[in-house]
Amino acid sequence: MIKHIAITTFALSFLLGTSVAHAGDVARGKEKSAACAACHGEDGNSKAPSFPRIGGQHEDYLLQALKAYKKGTRKNAIMGAQVTALSEQDMADLAAYFASQKGPLVTQR
């Protein structure tokens, strides 16, 4: 039964064009976030308007953005340089950490 599940998961991943996702670890993400905090703030809510607020953003969105910077399909010189040495697990951990933070409140008018 376990072999059947593994084969099915692999086949679905192949058909969908995605790899099996790495589960992000919030605690490890926090440990790895020092370089990110320089621009985005410790909790992902930068006080500088020129840097995106990533705290509380969807984990999958953050992970896909990091992967796109690493592949070069999303262009930004600073982010491109920052993700160069990150592994898939590093990116998953960072995405989990920043997603777990509170985001800015948005008031609808």
Secondary structure, 3 states (H helix, E strand, C coil): CHHHHHHHHHHHHHHHCCCCCCCCCHHHHHHHCHHHHHHHCCCCCCCCCCCCCCCCCCHHHHHHHHHHHHHCCCCCHHHHHHHCCCCHHHHHHHHHHHHCCCCCCCCCC
